Structures are given as C-alpha cells and as structure tokens.
Amino acid sequence: MYQSNENSGNYQPYRHPDIMLRLYKSLVRPHLEYCTAASSPHYCKDKELIERVQRRFTRMIPDLKDLSYEQRLAKTKLWSLEDRRTRADLIKVYKIIHGLSAVRFSTFFELSHNERTRGHSLKLHKKRVMTDLRQHFFSDRIVNKWNTLSEDIISASSLNNFKGKLQRLHNNGSSTVFF
C-alpha cells in the first residue's frame, strides 16, 4: 500500500495513516481541547468551526478522503470533538464526586434529594438558571448528561474503569449521552 519509491520522489512517510493519526492526536487535538471544562463552545457555529479542523484532517488520509465524516471517524477510531468534550466533562464530574480533584463537590453540585428519582444513586440536582451564560457553565451543562448514566457506569471502581465504561457506551452507540 505505502511502498517506498525513493527513486521517483513519491515516498512520503508522514502520509501513512498511523503516523498521521499519532501526529494529530499529539500535536493538533490538544490545542482543540484545551481547557474544555472551563470554556466549552455552545454556539453551533463555534462547534462547527472547531469540528472542521478534525473533518479536514480525516480527509487528508489518502484511503479515507471519499468517505463521509462519520465513516472516517469510525475507520480511524476517533470520537467527534463534541463527544470528547462531553467525555472530558463527565470525567471531571466523576473526579469531583469521588474526591479525585482539588475542587470540592459543594462548589459546583448538590445531590438530588428527590425520592422518586429513577436511575443511579448519585443523581445531581439541576439548578434553575436565569441567564444564557450560566446555562452553558460547566456545572449546569453536564448535569442532565451525568444523570442519564447508569448505576453501573457511575459506580466504577476507578477512574480508568469509568473511562473504559464510557468508551464502551460510546462504541455501543445506543446512549443519549453522546448523541
């Protein structure tokens, strides 16, 4: 597939999909995901602008350029950047709830005291917000997504276990958390 044709000058080792993916994951994606818990874009135009970078990158892989964006993501085993922001937020909530973060739980959240609540035992109370700005703040935008997780996922024994369960949930594709 990628044969060395050094005599003709067509040999481009950086065009190999594995190398391109490693370069993207280590050099580009960290810039796109910088500080997502503090400032996640909420306007569609901003989300599309950021997602466009990953769309363009996946088109640069020679074997994938004719596929749809969703097919390219599946082939490269990448998540959409929107899903990665959701994942980062859920991981941050897990860390805060389980005391793995310097941020205190009471700073951002309170547990729901509704006895009729279905689902897991760590449901968060959704506070009422009056401004558009506050609606998209970390502690308000993630509550509904956290509350839709199953008891099995939120009671993970470790952070890596939690991340693995989120990965399986995303790969399954049947959850409303990521879609």
N, C-alpha and C positions, 0 to 999 in steps of 0.2 A: 504494500500500500504506500508506504513512505520510503521509497528506495533512494539510496544515495546515488545521485547523478552528479558527482562533483565536477566532471569534465564539462558538462553543459551549463553549469552555474545555477541549476534549478534547486539545489539542495537547500532547504530551509528548515533546520531542526526546530526552530521556535514555532513552526506551524503544526507540529504534532499535537493532536488534541490533548494528550496528557500533560504536556509541557504548558500549553496554553491555559488549561484549567488551573494548574498549580500557580502560574503567574497571576491569573485573575484573582484567585482566592487569597493570595498572599499580598498582592500589591494594589489591586483596584477595590475589591469588595470592602476591605476595612475602611476606606475613605467614604464609601457609600453608607456604611452602617455606623459611622462614628456618632456616639452619644445618642443612640436611638431612644433610650428610655427617657431622656430629658427633652428631646425635641424630635418627635416623630411627625412627619408631614401629614396633614389631614385634608388638604385640598387635593382634589383629583388631579389637577394639572401638575402639582408638585410631585405626587406619587408617580405619575406617568413619566415625568422628566427624569426621575431617578431610575425608574424601571427601564427606561430607554437605553441606558448605558449597558445593562445586562442583556437586553434584546440585541443590541448591536454586537456585543461580544460574541454571543452564541451564533450569530450569523457569520462571524469571521471564521468559525471552524469549518474547514472545507467540506466535510461529509454532511454537514447539517444545514447548510445555507438554504436549502429548498423546503425545509420542514417548517411547520408552524412553531410559534414560540413555546407553546405547551409541550409539543413533541421534543423540541430541543432541550427544554428543561428536564424532561423525563430521560432522554438519552444521556445527558451529562450528569444526572442525579443532583441537579441544583434545585433549590427552592426559589420561588419568586421572592423578591426583596420585601414585599409586603408581608408574606408569610414569615420571613426571617425576622422582621420587626416584631410581629406578634409573638413568635417564639422567644425572642430576647425579653420581651415584656413578661411573658409567663415565667420564664426562668428567674427574672428579678423578683417577681411576686413570691415564687417558691422560696428563694433565698431569704426574703424578708420574713415570711411566715415561719420558717424553720430556724431563724436566728443565724443564718449564714452570711448576713450582711450587717454592716455597721448601722444601717438605717433601722430605726425602731418601728415595729409593726403599727403602733398607735399614731405614728406621724402621718401615715397615709391611709390606713384602713381601719375598719372595725368589723367584727364578725356579725353576721346576720343573726338576730335573735328570734326570727320567725320560726315557730314550732312546726308550721305546716310546710316548710321548705323541703322540696324534693332534692335528691342529689346527695352530694358529699357533705361531710361534717364541717368543712372549712369554708362555707359559703360566705362571701363578703357582702356587706351592706352597700347598696348603691345609693349614694348621697344625691340629693337634688341639687342641680346646678342651674344658675341663672344666666351665665354668660357663655358665649360660644368658645371663648378662650379656655375657660375652665372645663368645658365638656371634653376637650381633647387633651387635657392634662393626664399624665401617666396614671394616677390613681383612679381616675374616672373612666378612661377609655378601656381599661383592661378588666374591670370588674365583671362585666357580662361574659367575657370570654373565659375568665377563670371559673366562674360559676357553672359553665356548661361542661367542664371537665368531669370525668367520672371519679368515683372514690378510689378506684384502683390507681389512677394516674397521680392524684394529689397526695396519696399516702405512700408514695415511692420512698424506699428506704434511704436513698442517697440522691445527690444532685445528678450524678451520671445515670442512675436508674430513671430518674424523672426525664432527663433529656432523651434517653432511649425510648421511653414510652411516648413522648411527644413525636419522635421520629416515626414510630410505628403508626401512630394516629394519623400523621400527615401522609404516610405512604398508603394507608388504607383508603384515604380519600372520602370517607363517609361522614366526617365530622363537620359541624358548622363552625368550629373554632378557626380553621384556616381558610374556609371557603365562604 
